[in-house]
Amino acid sequence: MRCMRIRKGEGLDRLKLEEADEPGSPGPGEIKVRVRACSLNYHDYAVCAGMMETQDGRVPMADGAGEVEEIGEGVTGFRTGDRVVSVFFPQWQDGEATEAGFGKTPGDGVDGFAQEVVVRPASAFTHAPEGWDHAQSACLPTAALTAWRALVVEGGLKAGDTVVTMGTGGVSIFALQMARAMGARVIATSSSDEKRERLDGLGAAHTINYEKTESWGETVRELTGGRGADIVVEVGGPATLPHSIKALRVGGRIVLIGVLTGVSGDIPTALLMHKQAQIHGVTVGSRQHQIDMIRGLEASGVKPVIDRQFDLEELADAFRHEKAGEHFGKIVVRL
Ligand SMILES: NC(=O)c1ccc[n+]([C@@H]2O[C@H](COP(=O)([O-])OP(=O)(O)OC[C@H]3O[C@@H](n4cnc5c(N)ncnc54)[C@H](OP(=O)(O)O)[C@@H]3O)[C@@H](O)[C@H]2O)c1
């Protein structure tokens, strides 16, 4: 079978397409899955480009979707032919957060889905949404689940709330779509006026060019009649957080997700205190969160916005496309 591996070298040139033996039959509790699609996330880019350390020969890509080819002894939740989608934290099935790293995350601590066949514990997958194709399902485990967790699990979103989303990457577009589906008002930012038009098309009430309007936090307050937003889905990190705090209503909540502008920095702590605001850090979610989200997506009709699809051998080009910020929504790799 074909698989992509991370070898020694510079940047994305480390990605090498190789041949490998197909795994054998699944053992007790395992399923064999023919992988049909992966989706790109910033985390996968960081692993592949060498910004995060990983083992020589690691198969990248956290998100995979495909169909079940064979069932191991004792597996009850899946049947041959089922369409399935991977989970980001296979060891976090349910309950309170238990994970503070990526030691068992596919494509980082363990091999991921840039390969044609995998054998894994059945608990490392959920069913895919009814009627979705593999490319759509592959968009869910990282980006969609993070948006769901930010808005629903930790954000406590309710109809009528105002949500701020930042940029037009995978997490933010899902957050915009989910928030709209749940009756919230969305103020979305982007560095591109062309992309802002597409945000309008997805139902954003207002859009702001964060490069032209540096004090976009103030703009959010003006656009909400001085009240501020209920929830900010924070994918920027240290450079954007002060603006997010300004954008927030008194008693509002920032769900801190991303590192697009770095991994540490200054926080206006007094303003945070005056706002009586909460900052809640999140890392993706549990398998049960994914099951809940898929039920919500099936009921609401929200479908991923797929920017472009690449073939497995073009994985490096797919990441270059992501890094250039040319995309709107998700980028998918077909197998
Ligand atoms: N904590 C978690 O569980 C979790 C899960 C998923 C992702 N993340 C993190 O969340 C971030 C986004 O991930 P992603 O996969 O959605 O990335 P992505 O698809 O690569 O999206 C990146 C987009 O973010 C926007 N952006 C870049 N710099 C920005 C800035 N300074 N202010 C506002 N927007 C900016 C750009 O949109 P425009 O082109 O429209 O300007 C860019 O296209 C990354 O840092 C990633 O590591 C965290």
The ligand as a Tripos MOL2 file, in Angstrom:
@<TRIPOS>MOLECULE
LIG
   48    52     1     0     0
SMALL
NO_CHARGES

@<TRIPOS>ATOM
      1 N1         -6.6920   23.7580   20.4940 N.am      1 LIG1
      2 C1         -7.1700   22.9340   19.5830 C.2       1 LIG1
      3 O1         -7.7820   21.9190   19.8730 O.2       1 LIG1
      4 C2         -6.9900   23.2560   18.1330 C.ar      1 LIG1
      5 C3         -7.6570   22.5120   17.1710 C.ar      1 LIG1
      6 C4         -7.5550   22.9000   15.8400 C.ar      1 LIG1
      7 C5         -6.7560   23.9730   15.5020 C.ar      1 LIG1
      8 N2         -6.1080   24.6420   16.4870 N.ar      1 LIG1
      9 C6         -5.3110   25.8260   16.1830 C.3       1 LIG1
     10 O2         -6.1880   26.8220   15.6790 O.3       1 LIG1
     11 C7         -5.5290   27.5950   14.6970 C.3       1 LIG1
     12 C8         -6.3070   27.5140   13.4010 C.3       1 LIG1
     13 O3         -6.2590   26.1930   12.9250 O.3       1 LIG1
     14 P1         -6.8700   25.7970   11.5130 P.3       1 LIG1
     15 O4         -6.5330   24.3670   11.2730 O.co2     1 LIG1
     16 O5         -8.2710   26.2580   11.4240 O.co2     1 LIG1
     17 O6         -5.9210   26.6850   10.5790 O.3       1 LIG1
     18 P2         -5.9880   27.0170    9.0580 P.3       1 LIG1
     19 O7         -7.0720   26.2440    8.3800 O.co2     1 LIG1
     20 O8         -4.6130   26.9060    8.5250 O.co2     1 LIG1
     21 O9         -6.4640   28.5600    9.0810 O.3       1 LIG1
     22 C9         -5.6110   29.6170    9.2200 C.3       1 LIG1
     23 C10        -6.3880   30.9020    8.9030 C.3       1 LIG1
     24 O10        -6.3540   31.7180   10.0520 O.3       1 LIG1
     25 C11        -6.4040   33.0630    9.6810 C.3       1 LIG1
     26 N3         -5.3760   33.8320   10.4070 N.ar      1 LIG1
     27 C12        -4.0300   33.7480   10.2870 C.ar      1 LIG1
     28 N4         -3.4470   34.6540   11.0900 N.ar      1 LIG1
     29 C13        -4.4580   35.3230   11.7100 C.ar      1 LIG1
     30 C14        -4.5090   36.3980   12.6250 C.ar      1 LIG1
     31 N5         -3.4000   36.9950   13.0660 N.pl3     1 LIG1
     32 N6         -5.7280   36.8290   13.0460 N.ar      1 LIG1
     33 C15        -6.8460   36.2420   12.5910 C.ar      1 LIG1
     34 N7         -6.8630   35.2210   11.7150 N.ar      1 LIG1
     35 C16        -5.6820   34.7710   11.2880 C.ar      1 LIG1
     36 C17        -6.2230   33.1450    8.1730 C.3       1 LIG1
     37 O11        -7.4960   33.4960    7.6210 O.3       1 LIG1
     38 P3         -7.6600   34.6770    6.5140 P.3       1 LIG1
     39 O12        -6.9340   34.1740    5.3170 O.co2     1 LIG1
     40 O13        -9.1320   34.7720    6.3150 O.co2     1 LIG1
     41 O14        -7.0720   35.9200    7.1060 O.co2     1 LIG1
     42 C18        -5.7820   31.7420    7.8130 C.3       1 LIG1
     43 O15        -6.2300   31.3420    6.5530 O.3       1 LIG1
     44 C19        -4.0990   27.0280   14.6200 C.3       1 LIG1
     45 O16        -3.2650   27.7640   15.4920 O.3       1 LIG1
     46 C20        -4.2500   25.6210   15.1290 C.3       1 LIG1
     47 O17        -3.0610   25.1000   15.6790 O.3       1 LIG1
     48 C21        -6.1940   24.2930   17.7800 C.ar      1 LIG1
@<TRIPOS>BOND
     1     1     2 1
     2     2     3 2
     3     2     4 1
     4     4     5 ar
     5     4    48 ar
     6     5     6 ar
     7     6     7 ar
     8     7     8 ar
     9     8     9 1
    10     8    48 ar
    11     9    10 1
    12     9    46 1
    13    10    11 1
    14    11    12 1
    15    11    44 1
    16    12    13 1
    17    13    14 1
    18    14    15 2
    19    14    16 1
    20    14    17 1
    21    17    18 1
    22    18    19 2
    23    18    20 1
    24    18    21 1
    25    21    22 1
    26    22    23 1
    27    23    24 1
    28    23    42 1
    29    24    25 1
    30    25    26 1
    31    25    36 1
    32    26    27 ar
    33    26    35 ar
    34    27    28 ar
    35    28    29 ar
    36    29    30 ar
    37    29    35 ar
    38    30    31 1
    39    30    32 ar
    40    32    33 ar
    41    33    34 ar
    42    34    35 ar
    43    36    37 1
    44    36    42 1
    45    37    38 1
    46    38    39 2
    47    38    40 1
    48    38    41 1
    49    42    43 1
    50    44    45 1
    51    44    46 1
    52    46    47 1
@<TRIPOS>SUBSTRUCTURE
     1 LIG1         1 GROUP 0 **** ****
